[in-house]
Amino acid sequence: MSFKTGDEWRRQKELEEARKAGLAPAEVDENGKEINPHIPQYMTTAPWYLNSDKPTLKHQRNWNEKKDGSQWYDRGVKTFQATKWRKGACENCGAITHKTKDCLERPREKGAKFTNKNIAADEKVEELQLAGFESKRDRWNGYDSKEYSRVVDRFEQLDDLRKEMKKKEQLDILHKSVAVEEVAGVGGEAAEGGAIDDDETKIKEEEEAGFGEVKKRVRTAGGGGTGSVRNLRIREDTAKYLLNLDPNSAYYDPKSRSMREDPQPDKPMSEKTFQGDNFVRNGGEHSAWQSLTMHSIEAHEKGLDVHMQANPSLAEMLYKQFKEKKDVLEVDAAMRKLEERERAALEGDRSKRKYHSVEDAGGEHVSAEEMEAYRIKKGRGDDPLAVLEQAKAAGAAAGTDGYELL
């Protein structure tokens, strides 16, 4: 790199900024290709030993020739066919290209070492030169997609055989039922008609004989499996999206086949066969489940280690304990309110009571002992009623009936 003055360095920096902003054309290398201006300088600057006067990225390229990693051995190719067993060959099949423990043929009752018959041909052994990391670990290397067509044909043949067996079973059941009707004399016209001329008129397809249950072959990664597809709607019933043809009525989701709102809100409840999916969803134990979920959420927010999905048994147990304690507290609160109301009713109007006592609130008659105790406790010396009572008592004793003689 030659020496540059401050002005030249500043002009070079301004040119680089203009190239990054798109105001100036990009730099071109020796091959005529544009160099990205956003590449850092330590990558674009060539080493001194290359003696490169022009900008280039030659030193950043990988000059190692990339070998084809798709090469694989010739599958099933044989090389030499021996006529007798050789020393060091496989004791089972007689091929010299592998050991006995690596033999892929079925174990013979007597190996080729002892019989010298049916000696297997030697396999073609190739040394694959897989240089790259990915090519060494490529699980799909050597895979031939045409081989999978045989797997598809096998599954289709199994499907055809399964359909034939199913149809045969249905026809056997049908023939047995017809025979029973003929023997019992219930067949009538069917018995006169004789045997069934065309079985296809009775059972056209295996799906029709299944009454809504269709069994199909399901192809999965781990192998095939037979799955049943059921349609629970009776064909006589009207589909939910045809109950109300108004486009502004309840929305029908074709993907989930759900209509949550009521398509006929103005129709009486007794005349409707469908009231929306939400009506069914909110019935049953939905309210109890919703209360349990809300209790778990509130308990988790308050710091309690409980979660409805993580540990539903613990959440249900805590909710049950909470509900029992809450019921007891509600009963106690109701009893206290009832006692307070009764007490307030007793103490509400003192003028209508015969005496100020709450111990015998339900009594209609007051005994003399209670009145005497009340006078001793509440009586005053200047009480006019007390003076009058005393005068009456003294007059009765003197024979004046409480009146003084003039």
C-alpha positions as CSV (number, residue, x, y, z in Angstrom):
1,M,0.0,0.0,0.0
2,S,1.5,3.3,-1.1
3,F,1.7,6.3,1.2
4,K,-1.3,8.7,1.0
5,T,-1.6,12.3,2.2
6,G,-4.4,13.5,4.4
7,D,-6.3,15.0,1.6
8,E,-6.1,11.8,-0.5
9,W,-7.2,9.8,2.6
10,R,-10.2,12.1,3.1
11,R,-11.2,12.0,-0.5
12,Q,-11.0,8.2,-0.5
13,K,-13.3,8.1,2.6
14,E,-15.8,10.4,1.0
15,L,-15.8,8.2,-2.1
16,E,-16.4,5.1,0.0
17,E,-19.3,6.8,1.8
18,A,-20.8,7.9,-1.5
19,R,-20.5,4.3,-2.8
20,K,-22.3,3.0,0.3
21,A,-25.1,5.5,-0.1
22,G,-25.4,4.7,-3.8
23,L,-24.4,8.1,-5.1
24,A,-21.2,6.8,-6.8
25,P,-20.8,3.7,-8.9
26,A,-19.4,0.6,-7.2
27,E,-15.7,-0.4,-7.6
28,V,-14.9,-2.9,-10.3
29,D,-12.3,-5.7,-9.9
30,E,-9.9,-7.0,-12.5
31,N,-12.5,-9.4,-14.0
32,G,-15.1,-6.6,-14.5
33,K,-17.3,-7.6,-11.6
34,E,-18.6,-5.0,-9.1
35,I,-17.4,-5.1,-5.5
36,N,-20.0,-4.6,-2.8
37,P,-19.1,-1.3,-1.1
38,H,-20.3,-2.7,2.2
39,I,-17.6,-5.3,2.4
40,P,-15.1,-4.3,5.2
41,Q,-11.7,-3.0,4.2
42,Y,-9.8,-5.8,5.9
43,M,-11.5,-8.2,3.5
44,T,-11.1,-6.2,0.3
45,T,-7.4,-5.3,0.9
46,A,-5.2,-7.9,-0.8
47,P,-2.0,-9.1,0.9
48,W,1.3,-7.5,-0.1
49,Y,2.7,-10.6,-1.7
50,L,0.0,-10.7,-4.4
51,N,1.4,-7.5,-5.9
52,S,-2.2,-6.5,-7.0
53,D,-2.5,-3.0,-8.2
54,K,-6.2,-3.2,-8.9
55,P,-9.0,-4.0,-6.4
56,T,-9.8,-7.6,-6.3
57,L,-11.4,-10.3,-4.1
58,K,-9.3,-13.1,-5.6
59,H,-7.6,-13.8,-2.3
60,Q,-11.0,-14.5,-0.6
61,R,-12.1,-17.2,-3.0
62,N,-11.8,-20.9,-2.3
63,W,-9.6,-22.3,-5.0
64,N,-10.0,-25.9,-3.9
65,E,-11.9,-27.9,-6.4
66,K,-15.1,-29.2,-5.0
67,K,-15.7,-32.8,-5.6
68,D,-19.0,-34.3,-6.4
69,G,-20.5,-35.6,-3.2
70,S,-23.3,-37.4,-4.9
71,Q,-21.2,-40.4,-5.9
72,W,-22.2,-43.8,-4.4
73,Y,-21.4,-47.4,-5.0
74,D,-23.1,-49.4,-7.7
75,R,-26.0,-51.1,-6.0
76,G,-26.2,-54.9,-6.5
77,V,-23.2,-55.2,-8.9
78,K,-21.3,-58.4,-8.7
79,T,-17.7,-59.0,-9.8
80,F,-16.1,-62.5,-9.6
81,Q,-18.0,-65.8,-9.3
82,A,-16.0,-68.4,-7.5
83,T,-16.6,-72.2,-7.9
84,K,-15.3,-73.3,-4.5
85,W,-14.8,-71.8,-1.1
86,R,-11.6,-69.7,-0.6
87,K,-9.7,-69.2,2.6
88,G,-10.8,-66.0,4.3
89,A,-14.2,-65.9,2.6
90,C,-17.6,-65.8,4.2
91,E,-18.4,-69.1,5.8
92,N,-22.1,-68.7,5.1
93,C,-22.3,-67.6,1.4
94,G,-18.7,-67.9,0.2
95,A,-18.1,-64.3,-0.9
96,I,-14.7,-63.0,-0.1
97,T,-15.6,-59.3,0.1
98,H,-17.1,-59.5,3.6
99,K,-16.8,-61.4,6.9
100,T,-19.2,-64.0,8.2
101,K,-20.6,-61.6,10.8
102,D,-21.3,-59.0,8.1
103,C,-23.2,-61.4,5.8
104,L,-26.6,-60.3,4.7
105,E,-27.9,-63.6,3.3
106,R,-30.1,-65.9,5.2
107,P,-28.1,-68.2,7.5
108,R,-27.7,-71.6,5.8
109,E,-28.1,-74.9,7.6
110,K,-24.7,-75.8,6.3
111,G,-22.4,-73.0,5.2
112,A,-20.6,-72.7,1.8
113,K,-17.4,-73.5,3.7
114,F,-18.5,-77.1,4.3
115,T,-20.6,-77.8,1.2
116,N,-18.7,-75.9,-1.6
117,K,-22.1,-75.3,-3.2
118,N,-24.0,-72.2,-4.2
119,I,-21.0,-69.9,-3.7
120,A,-22.1,-66.3,-3.8
121,A,-20.5,-63.8,-6.2
122,D,-18.2,-61.2,-4.8
123,E,-19.6,-57.7,-4.4
124,K,-18.1,-54.6,-6.0
125,V,-16.3,-52.7,-3.3
126,E,-15.7,-49.1,-3.9
127,E,-13.8,-46.6,-1.8
128,L,-15.8,-43.4,-1.8
129,Q,-13.8,-40.2,-1.5
130,L,-16.2,-37.9,0.5
131,A,-14.2,-34.9,1.3
132,G,-16.7,-32.5,2.8
133,F,-18.3,-32.6,6.2
134,E,-21.8,-32.5,4.8
135,S,-21.2,-35.2,2.2
136,K,-19.8,-37.6,4.9
137,R,-23.0,-37.2,6.9
138,D,-25.5,-36.9,4.1
139,R,-28.2,-39.5,5.0
140,W,-29.8,-39.1,1.5
141,N,-26.6,-39.8,-0.4
142,G,-27.2,-42.7,-2.8
143,Y,-31.0,-42.6,-2.4
144,D,-32.9,-43.4,-5.6
145,S,-36.4,-41.9,-5.6
146,K,-37.5,-44.5,-8.2
147,E,-37.3,-47.2,-5.6
148,Y,-40.2,-45.7,-3.6
149,S,-42.6,-46.4,-6.5
150,R,-42.4,-50.1,-5.5
151,V,-43.5,-49.1,-1.9
152,V,-46.4,-47.2,-3.4
153,D,-47.5,-50.1,-5.6
154,R,-47.3,-52.4,-2.6
155,F,-49.6,-50.2,-0.5
156,E,-52.1,-49.8,-3.4
157,Q,-52.2,-53.6,-3.8
158,L,-52.9,-53.9,-0.1
159,D,-55.7,-51.3,-0.3
160,D,-57.3,-53.2,-3.2
161,L,-57.2,-56.5,-1.3
162,R,-58.7,-54.9,1.8
163,K,-61.5,-53.4,-0.3
164,E,-62.2,-56.8,-1.9
165,M,-62.3,-58.5,1.5
166,K,-64.6,-55.9,3.0
167,K,-67.0,-56.2,0.1
168,K,-66.9,-60.0,0.4
169,E,-67.8,-59.8,4.1
170,Q,-70.7,-57.4,3.4
171,L,-72.0,-59.7,0.7
172,D,-71.8,-62.8,2.9
173,I,-73.8,-60.9,5.6
174,L,-76.4,-59.9,3.0
175,H,-76.7,-63.4,1.6
176,K,-77.2,-64.8,5.1
177,S,-79.9,-62.3,6.0
178,V,-81.7,-63.1,2.7
179,A,-81.5,-66.9,3.4
180,V,-82.9,-66.4,6.9
181,E,-85.9,-64.4,5.5
182,E,-86.5,-67.1,2.9
183,V,-86.5,-69.9,5.6
184,A,-88.8,-67.9,7.9
185,G,-91.2,-67.1,5.1
186,V,-90.9,-63.4,5.6
187,G,-89.2,-62.7,2.4
188,G,-92.3,-62.7,0.3
189,E,-91.6,-61.2,-3.0
190,A,-87.9,-61.2,-2.3
191,A,-87.9,-65.0,-2.1
192,E,-89.8,-65.3,-5.4
193,G,-87.3,-63.1,-7.1
194,G,-84.6,-65.8,-6.5
195,A,-81.0,-65.1,-6.0
196,I,-79.5,-61.7,-6.4
197,D,-78.5,-61.2,-10.0
198,D,-76.2,-58.3,-9.5
199,D,-74.4,-57.8,-6.2
200,E,-73.3,-54.3,-7.2
201,T,-76.9,-53.2,-7.1
202,K,-77.0,-54.0,-3.3
203,I,-73.5,-52.7,-2.5
204,K,-72.1,-50.3,-4.9
205,E,-69.3,-49.1,-2.7
206,E,-67.8,-50.2,0.6
207,E,-68.5,-46.7,2.1
208,E,-72.3,-47.2,1.6
209,A,-72.3,-50.4,3.5
210,G,-70.4,-48.7,6.4
211,F,-73.3,-46.3,7.1
212,G,-71.2,-43.2,7.5
213,E,-68.0,-44.9,8.6
214,V,-65.2,-44.8,5.9
215,K,-62.0,-46.7,6.6
216,K,-59.0,-45.6,4.5
217,R,-55.3,-46.3,4.5
218,V,-53.3,-43.6,6.2
219,R,-49.7,-43.3,5.1
220,T,-47.4,-42.1,7.9
221,A,-43.7,-41.8,8.3
222,G,-43.6,-44.8,10.6
223,G,-45.7,-47.0,8.4
224,G,-49.3,-47.2,7.2
225,G,-52.3,-47.5,9.5
226,T,-56.0,-47.9,9.0
227,G,-58.1,-44.9,10.3
228,S,-61.8,-44.4,10.4
229,V,-63.5,-41.2,9.3
230,R,-66.9,-40.6,10.9
231,N,-69.6,-38.1,10.0
232,L,-72.0,-37.7,12.9
233,R,-74.6,-35.6,11.0
234,I,-77.6,-37.5,9.8
235,R,-78.2,-36.8,6.1
236,E,-81.9,-36.1,6.8
237,D,-81.0,-33.1,9.0
238,T,-80.5,-29.7,7.5
239,A,-76.9,-28.5,7.6
240,K,-76.3,-25.7,10.1
241,Y,-75.2,-23.3,7.4
242,L,-78.5,-23.8,5.5
243,L,-80.8,-22.9,8.5
244,N,-80.5,-19.2,7.7
245,L,-79.5,-18.1,4.3
246,D,-79.1,-14.4,5.3
247,P,-75.5,-13.4,4.7
248,N,-75.6,-11.1,7.8
249,S,-76.7,-13.9,10.1
250,A,-74.4,-16.2,12.2
251,Y,-71.0,-16.8,10.7
252,Y,-70.1,-20.4,9.6
253,D,-66.4,-21.3,9.7
254,P,-65.8,-23.9,7.0
255,K,-62.4,-25.0,8.3
256,S,-63.5,-25.9,11.8
257,R,-67.2,-26.6,10.7
258,S,-68.4,-24.4,13.6
259,M,-71.2,-21.9,13.9
260,R,-70.9,-20.4,17.3
261,E,-73.8,-18.0,17.2
262,D,-77.5,-18.9,16.9
263,P,-78.6,-18.7,13.2
264,Q,-82.3,-18.4,14.2
265,P,-82.4,-16.1,17.3
266,D,-86.1,-15.1,16.6
267,K,-87.4,-18.6,16.6
268,P,-88.8,-20.2,19.8
269,M,-86.5,-22.5,21.7
270,S,-88.9,-25.4,21.4
271,E,-88.9,-25.3,17.6
272,K,-85.1,-25.1,17.1
273,T,-82.9,-28.1,16.5
274,F,-79.7,-26.1,16.5
275,Q,-78.9,-23.1,18.8
276,G,-75.3,-22.5,18.0
277,D,-72.1,-24.3,19.1
278,N,-71.7,-21.9,22.1
279,F,-75.0,-23.1,23.5
280,V,-73.7,-26.6,23.7
281,R,-70.3,-25.6,24.9
282,N,-71.7,-23.6,27.9
283,G,-73.8,-26.4,29.1
284,G,-73.0,-29.4,31.4
285,E,-70.0,-28.9,33.6
286,H,-68.7,-25.9,31.7
287,S,-69.6,-23.4,34.5
288,A,-67.9,-25.5,37.2
289,W,-64.8,-25.9,35.0
290,Q,-64.7,-22.2,34.4
291,S,-64.9,-21.4,38.1
292,L,-62.0,-23.9,38.7
293,T,-59.9,-22.2,36.0
294,M,-60.6,-18.7,37.4
295,H,-59.7,-19.9,40.9
296,S,-56.4,-21.3,39.7
297,I,-55.5,-18.1,37.8
298,E,-56.3,-15.9,40.8
299,A,-54.3,-18.2,43.1
300,H,-51.3,-18.1,40.8
301,E,-51.5,-14.3,40.6
302,K,-51.4,-14.2,44.4
303,G,-48.2,-16.2,44.6
304,L,-49.5,-19.7,45.0
305,D,-47.7,-22.4,43.0
306,V,-50.7,-23.8,41.2
307,H,-51.4,-24.2,37.5
308,M,-54.5,-25.7,35.9
309,Q,-52.6,-27.3,32.9
310,A,-49.4,-28.2,34.8
311,N,-51.0,-29.9,37.8
312,P,-54.8,-30.2,37.4
313,S,-55.2,-32.6,40.4
314,L,-53.6,-30.1,42.8
315,A,-55.7,-27.2,41.4
316,E,-58.9,-29.2,41.8
317,M,-58.0,-30.2,45.4
318,L,-57.2,-26.6,46.4
319,Y,-60.4,-25.4,44.8
320,K,-62.4,-28.1,46.8
321,Q,-60.8,-27.0,50.1
322,F,-61.4,-23.4,49.3
323,K,-65.1,-24.1,48.4
324,E,-65.6,-26.0,51.7
325,K,-64.1,-23.2,53.8
326,K,-66.1,-20.6,51.9
327,D,-69.4,-22.5,52.5
328,V,-68.7,-22.6,56.3
329,L,-67.9,-18.9,56.3
330,E,-71.0,-18.1,54.3
331,V,-73.2,-20.1,56.8
332,D,-71.6,-18.3,59.8
333,A,-72.1,-14.9,58.2
334,A,-75.7,-15.7,57.4
335,M,-76.3,-16.8,61.1
336,R,-74.7,-13.6,62.4
337,K,-76.8,-11.5,60.1
338,L,-79.9,-13.3,61.3
339,E,-79.0,-12.8,65.0
340,E,-78.3,-9.1,64.4
341,R,-81.7,-8.7,62.7
342,E,-83.5,-10.4,65.6
343,R,-81.6,-8.3,68.2
344,A,-82.4,-5.2,66.2
345,A,-86.1,-6.1,66.1
346,L,-86.1,-6.6,69.9
347,E,-84.3,-3.4,70.7
348,G,-86.0,-1.3,68.0
349,D,-89.0,0.0,70.0
350,R,-88.6,0.2,73.8
351,S,-91.9,2.0,74.4
352,K,-93.9,-1.0,73.5
353,R,-92.1,-3.3,75.9
354,K,-93.3,-3.9,79.4
355,Y,-89.9,-3.6,80.9
356,H,-86.4,-3.1,79.7
357,S,-85.0,-6.6,79.6
358,V,-83.8,-8.7,76.7
359,E,-83.4,-11.9,78.7
360,D,-87.1,-12.7,78.5
361,A,-88.0,-11.1,75.3
362,G,-90.8,-13.5,74.4
363,G,-92.6,-13.5,77.7
364,E,-96.1,-11.8,77.9
365,H,-96.4,-11.7,81.7
366,V,-93.9,-10.3,84.2
367,S,-93.7,-11.9,87.6
368,A,-93.6,-10.1,90.9
369,E,-90.0,-11.1,91.6
370,E,-88.9,-9.6,88.3
371,M,-90.7,-6.4,89.0
372,E,-89.1,-6.2,92.5
373,A,-85.7,-6.8,91.1
374,Y,-86.4,-4.1,88.5
375,R,-87.4,-1.6,91.2
376,I,-84.4,-2.3,93.3
377,K,-82.1,-1.9,90.3
378,K,-83.8,1.0,88.5
379,G,-86.1,2.6,91.2
380,R,-85.5,6.2,92.4
381,G,-86.4,7.9,95.6
382,D,-88.2,10.7,93.9
383,D,-90.1,8.4,91.6
384,P,-93.8,9.4,91.8
385,L,-94.9,5.9,90.9
386,A,-92.8,4.4,93.7
387,V,-94.3,7.0,96.2
388,L,-97.8,6.1,95.0
389,E,-97.2,2.4,95.4
390,Q,-95.8,2.9,98.9
391,A,-98.9,5.0,99.9
392,K,-101.2,2.4,98.6
393,A,-99.4,-0.3,100.5
394,A,-99.5,1.8,103.8
395,G,-103.2,2.6,103.3
396,A,-104.1,-1.0,102.7
397,A,-102.3,-1.8,106.0
398,A,-104.2,1.0,107.9
399,G,-107.6,0.3,106.2
400,T,-107.7,3.7,104.4
401,D,-106.9,2.2,101.0
402,G,-104.1,4.7,100.5
403,Y,-106.1,7.9,101.2
404,E,-105.3,10.1,104.2
405,L,-108.2,10.9,106.6
406,L,-108.9,14.6,106.9
